Amino acid sequence: MDAKTLQFDRRSLMWGVAGASLAGGLVVPTDARANYGRPFRRSDLPKDLMAHPQIRGRPTQERFWAQVREAFPLPPRDQYYHYNTGTTGSQPFYSINNLATYNIYKSNDPVFWEANLAQDASADLFEIPTGASSAIGDKQAQIAEMYGANADEVVLDYNTTDGLIMIFAGIKWGPDDRIVTTNMEHAAGQGPIAWARDVFGVKVSVVDIPFDGSFKLSVEEFVNLFASALSAPLPSGGKQFLLVSHISFRSGIVMPVAELTALAHSKANTWVIVDSAHGWGQLPIDCHGTGADFIAGAGHKWLCGGPGTGIVYIRNSSGTYPVAPFNYPSEGWGDFFTVPSRNYNAHPRPASTYQARGEFNRPAVYAMADSARFYNYIGLQNIYNRGLDLAAYLQKKIVNRWGPTALWIDPSVDRRFKGFVTTFNPFRTLTDSASFATMNAAFAKIVSNLGGANNPVVNPSGKPPIYLAARNWANHNSDGASNRCCLRISTHAMYCSNEETDYVFDQIVKQVDATGLPQLP
């Protein structure tokens, strides 16, 4: 396949999107000038949003998942291999169509566009709750039902970073407070933590999750890593927050949030913040079941909701554990005439108080909710089981080639540690810090050779692009610099397959061999 062929395919793809849009009633003029000289009429607008496709068969059958993949505008499987959903995902056809529909309605009538759409569209696809002025409450309730939350505990926002900033901005920090976290966190979590430290004098305690070979801890042993840090004395009136990634973007390990939260809540004045950038769309999350106080995650990664979308969960107070001291400075905080404002030391419901943060991108978050509807239709547990099977298939190939030591997470560990992300290092020096720079450079070159350099638009090599990632981290926070690295492969249940993985793995092996570095076992 050459560059010209791929460009033609992409042009055909755009016509496919237009065709899908027309099937949903969306007007896509071939020449924008066709409308010049006459007013745009309401009758020109689409009458229906697109529903997600109906999938035939059972989730245990490969043909079931082949139909699921057809909902996405990814090129054919022999032309493109997307194994980096950990960075960003693909948005389904119907969700893209709906995003365009929302935007057209909004531009046609910026004030009453939602009411117009609710009148024209099918009620099961777009509904404004009774007494409400927008559909946001319906979308919040849909997401909340999927993920075991109350509708008034969910905020639809822009991304994980945005959600974590919202959470940190609402907590009343003081110099007697402490944040316990890990050496595996993303900058989205590290940045707000460092801000609280630098601006308010909050103390930070880092728990190391060491990788001195394949991770083999039990859940109990893992949770015990945090016991000492969470048990350290706090000054009188001090607050403590545990911040962990639900799934580490570095190693792919799924952290047992429910068990960690139980330990944290056993300590006085301690609350839990979860960075779930990789959680929504990958794990069958039950927000209430985790017990966590705050969960912030992305809509554009595993949930395939499109760019600039995310979900934040903020737990309401319960009889078992009080809500954290939290007041986000939203528009509804107060005014100049009532001192102190009505929300001072109050715990307003996040869905109503924090969702309205000025003009936010309603079309984008509505399209994300449309993507989520497809996930709910397929079944979050079915998606989870499928993703684990795909990851296990890849991991077996890695073990057969390089042995179990190459995997940063041993295949025998508790299922609670497992997700769709596989990380591995096939080199004999994987735990040798002195060899880190060489290995890290090799992984960067492998990623480039498989993806960027083999993209025919960039370099017409004739090979289909394979997109994956390389990651690194410091094994101990005290090390002061990264000394562990890996290739990171994301096997998404919705559009990856074992057949694809066979090809992808063979190409990775060729690239690893080409490095000339000594390999395991």
N, C-alpha and C positions, 0 to 999 in steps of 0.2 A: 504493500500500500504506500503510495507516494503522497507528497504534500497536496498535489492537485486533487487526488482522489478524496483525501480527508476533507479538504475545503468543500468539495461537492457534497460530501456526506453531511457536513455541518449546515450547508445551505438547505439540504433536504430536511434536516432536523428542524430548522426554523420553520419550514413549510409545514412540517408535522405539528409543531406547536400551534401554528396559525390554524391548521385544520382542526386540531383538538379544540381550539378556542371557538371556531365557528360552530363546531358540534354543540358547544354549550351556549350558543347564541351570541358570542362576542363578535362584534363587527371589527374586522381588521382590513381597512381599505388598502388596496395595492398601491395607491398613490394618495398621499396625504392631501394633495392639492384638489382632490375630487370634491372635498367639502367646502372649498373656498367659494364665496359668493352666495352661500345660503346658510341660514341658521342651523345649528345642530339641534335636532329634534329629540324629544324624549323617546320617540319610537325608534330612534337609531340605537338605543341602548339595549344590551342583552336582557332577556327576560328570565334566564335561569343560570344559576351557578352550576358547575359540574360536580357531580358526586364522585366519590372514589370508585374504582372499578370493582366489580364483583368477581371473586376468585372461586373457581370450582375445584373440588377435590378436598383432600385432607392435608393438614400441615405436616404429616409424616411423609408426604409424597413430594418428590423433586419437581414434578410438573406443577404442583401448587405454587412453589416458590419461583418457578420460571414465569408464571403469570404475574406474580407480585413484581418481579423485576421489570416487566413490560410497562408498569405504571411510571417508570422513571425515564427521562430523556438521555440516559447514558448510551453511548455508541454500542454496537454489537460486541459480544463477549470476546470475539477474536480481534477486536480493534482497540480495545481500551480496558484497563484493569484498575479499578479504583479500590485500593487497599489502604487508604489514608482518610477514612471518615473521622478518625480521631482529630483531624484538623478541620474538615468541613464535609458536609454531606451533599447529596443530590436531592433537589426538590421535585416531587412528582408532577407529571403533566397537569393533572386536574388542579393542583394547588397553584401552579403557575398561572393557569387560566383564571382562577378565582382571584388571585392577586391583581391581575390586569383588570378584571371586572370591578373589584373594589375601587381601584384607582380611577377608572373611567367614571364611575358613579360619583366619586368624591370631587372630581374635577368638573363634572357637569353641574352639580349642585353642592358646593362646599358646605352648606349649612345643613340641609336636610337629606343628604345622600343616603344615610342609613335607612331612614324612613321610606325613601323612594325604593331602595333595593328590597326592603322587607315587603313592600307592596307588590313588586314585580317578580321576586324570586320565590322558589319553593320554600315553604315554611320549615321543612326539615333540614334545610341547608343554611338558612339565615333567618334568625328570629330575634326580635327585640322583646325582652321580658316585659310583662305587664307593668306599667307605671315607670318604665325606664326610658331613657332618651337614646340609648345606644345598645348594641348587641354585645358589648364587652362582658356584661354579667353572665350572659348565656355561655360565652366562650370560657370564662373563668370557671363556671360550674362544670362544664364538660371536662376541662383539664383536671379539676379537683376530683371528680368522680373516678377518672382514670388512675389517679395517683394517691388515692386514700387520704384526701384532705377535705376540709370544709370549703365551700365556695368563697367564703369571706377570708380565707387564709392564703389565697393565690393572687399573685400579681404577674401580669404578662408584660415582660420588659424586653430589653434589647440583647443581652448576652450575659454570660456568667460574671464578667468583670463589673458590668453595670449593677447586677444584683448584689454582689459582695460590697460594692461601694455604698449602695443604699443601706445595707445592713450595718456596716461600720459607721456610716454617718448618723444612724439613729441611736446608737448605743452611747450612753453617757460615760465616757471614759474618764479615768482618774489615775493618778500615780500609784495608787494602791492596788490597781487591777493587774491581772496577769493573763496572757494568752499562751496556751499550750498548743504546739503544732508539730509538724514533722519535717524531716529533711527532704521530703518528696513533693513539696508543694509547688504549684504553678505561680508565675508572677502575679496572676489575678488575685491570689491570696497573700502572697508575700508582700505586695505593694501596700495594701491596706494595713497589714500587720505592722510593717515598718513605719507607716504614717502614725498609727496609734502610739507606737513607741517613741517616735521623734517629737510629736506634737504634745502628747499628753503624759509622757513618761511611763507608759504601760510596760511592764516587764514581759519578756518573751522567753519561753522555755521550749527548746527544740528536742523532740524525741527522735532518735535515729532508728530507721528501719534498715538494718544492714543487709547487704547482698554480698556475701562472701562465697557465693556459689548459688545453687538453686535454693530459692526460698522454700523452707519446709516446716515453718512454725505451725502449731495448732492455733485455733482461734483463741483459746485461753492464754497461750503463751504470748500471742500477739497483743492482746488486750493488756496483759501484765507489763508490757513495755511502757505503758502510760501511767501505771499505778503510782510510781514514785513522784513524777512531775505533778500529777493531779492531787497528790496528798500533801505536797509541801505547804507549810502554813501560809496563810494570807493575813495581811494586816486587818485590823477590825474595820469592817465596812467594805473591804476589798471584794471585787468581783473577779470571777475566773471564766474564761471562755476556751473551749477546745475547738480548734479549726483543723479539719482534715479533709482531704480529697476523697470523695466517694470512690473514684477510680483514679489511680495515679496516672497522669499523662506521661510520666517517665517510664515506669516499670509495667504498667497495666494492671497492677494488683488492685483488686476490689477490697476496700477496707470494711470490716464488719461494723457498720455504723450503729446498728441497734445495740450491739454488745458494748461498744465504746461509749455510747450515750448512756447506757445503764450505769457504767462505771462513773462517768462524769456527774450524772445526776445524784449519785450516792454521796457526793461531796457538796457541802453547803455553798450556796451562791455560785453555782457553776452551770453554764449553758453551753450548747453545742451549735457550731456553725459548720455546714457541710458545703464544700465546693463540689457540686455535682455536674460539672461541665460535660462529663461523659455519661451521666446517669440517665437523663430523660431520653427515652427511645432505645436504650440498651438494657436497662434493668427494670423489672416489674416493681417499681418503688411503691411502697406503702408509707406515705409520709407519717401518718399517725403511728404506724408500726415501728418505724425507726426511733420514735421518741425525740428526734432532733428538733431543735428550736428554730433553726433557720436552714433552708436549703436553697442554694442559687445554682442554676444550670443553664445550659445553652439549648436553643431550639434549632440551631442551624447545623449541628453535628449529627448525632445518631437519630434524632427525631425528624431530620430532613425538612425542617420548617421554613427554610430560606434564610438569607442573611439578615442580621439585625434583629434577631428574635431570641427570647429566653423566658424562663419561668422561675419565679421566686416564691418559695413557701415560707410563711411566717406564722408560727404556731400560736393559736389562741391560748389563753391561760386555761389550765385544767385543775381538777382537784388533786392530781397526783404531783404536779410540779408547777410552780408559778411561772408566768411568762417573764422573759428577761426585761429589765428596765430598757424600754425602747420607745423613742419618739423621733420619727423621721420628719425633717423640716419641710413638709409638703405644703401645697397651697392652702390646705385646710387646717394648718396649724393654729392660726389665730389672726388677730388684727391689732390695730393700734389702740383700740378703745377698751379692750378687756385685758386687765393685767392681774395675775398671769393669764395666759391664753387658756382656752377651755381644754386643750389637749395636754397641758402641762401635767406630768405625772399620771396621765391617763394611758390606756392601752387600746386605742381605736383599732377597728378591724382593718387589716391591711388592704383588702380588696377594694374597699371604698375610699380609704384615706390616702393610700400610696399609689394606687393605679393612676389617679388623676394628677399627673405631674406636668401640667401644661399640655401642649399639643404633642401627642406621641403618635407613632406610626400605626394607626389602627389597621389599615389594609395589610400590613406585614404580619401583625400578630394574629389577625383573623385567618390569614392563609396558613400560618403555623398551626392554628387550631384545626384547620381543615386537614393538614397532613396528619395531625395527631388522631383525627377521627379514623383514618385508615389503619393506623397502628392498633387502635382500640378494636376495630373490626377484625383484624387478623388475630389479635389476642396478645397482650404483652407477655404472657407466659410462653406462648407458642414462639414468639420472636426470640425470647431469651433462650429457650431450649435449642432452637435452630442455630443461634449465634454461638452457643457453647459447643455444639456439635461441629460447626465449621472450624472453630478455634482448635478443638481437640484433634481434628483431622490434620491440620497444619502442624500442630505440635508433635504429632506422631512422626511426621515426615522429618522434622528437625531432629528428633531423638534417634531415628533410624540412621540419619546421616552423621550426626556429631555427638550423640549421646545426650542423656538428660541434663548434664552439667551446662550445656549450651543455653538452656532455658533459664531465664531469671526467676521464673516461678515454676516449681516442680509440678508435674502433672498430677501427682498423688495428693496434693494439698486439699484441704476442705473446700467443698464446692462454693462456700461463701466467699472465698478469695478469687473466684474465677469470673472472667468477663469475656468480651469479644476481642480484647487486645492481647496480642502475643508479642513478647519482647525476648530477644535472644542475642547471644554473642558467640559465634562459632570459633573464636580464636583461643588458643591455649593460654594466652596471657590475659584472659578476661578480667582477672582480679589483680593484675599487676599494675599498680598506679604509674610506674615508670613507663609503661607501654601505652598508657591511655591516649596520648596525643596521636600516636601512630594509628591506633585502632579507630579513634574518633574520626580522623581524616579519611580513613578507608571507608567507613560507613557513609560519610558525606558524599564520597565519590560514587559509591554504589547507588545511593538514592538519586544522584544526578544522572548517572548513566542509564538507569532504568526508566526514569521519568522525564526530566527536562531534556536531556540530550537525545532521547529516543522519541520525543514528540515530533512527528513529521513536519509540523509547522515551524519548529525551531531548527530541526536537523533532519532532513529527509533520509533517515537511515533504513527505512523499510520495516522497522520493528515497532509494534504497538507500544504505547507508553504504559508503564506500570508505576502507579503512584503509591509510595509508602513513605515512611519517615525514619529518621535517626534521632535518638534522644540520649542525654547524658545527665549525670547527677553526682553529687558528693556522697560517698558511702556513709560518712559521718559529718555532721555539721562542722565539727572542729577541724576537719581536713582543709577547709578554707577554699577548696576548688574542686571541680568535677574530677572524678577518677573512675567512674563506671560509665559504660556506654552500650548502646544496643541498636539493632534494627527493630522498628516497631511496625507491626502489621495489623491492620484493622479489618477483620472479616465481618462485614455487616450482613446480618441475617436477611435483609430485604433485597440485596442485589449481588451478593457474592455467592460462589458455589465451589464445591470440591473440584469440579473440572477446571475451573479457572485457577484454583490454588495449585493444581498440578503444574500448570504452565508457569505461573508466577514463581513457584519454588525452584523449578529447573533453571530459570533465568537468574535467580538469586545465587544459586550454587555456582553458576558460571562466573558471576561477578566476584564472589568470594574467592574462588580459585584464582582469578586474575590478579588479586591483591598480592599473592606470593607470601602472605603471612602464614605462620604455622597454625594449623587447625586442630581442633579437638577430633577424636578423643585422644 
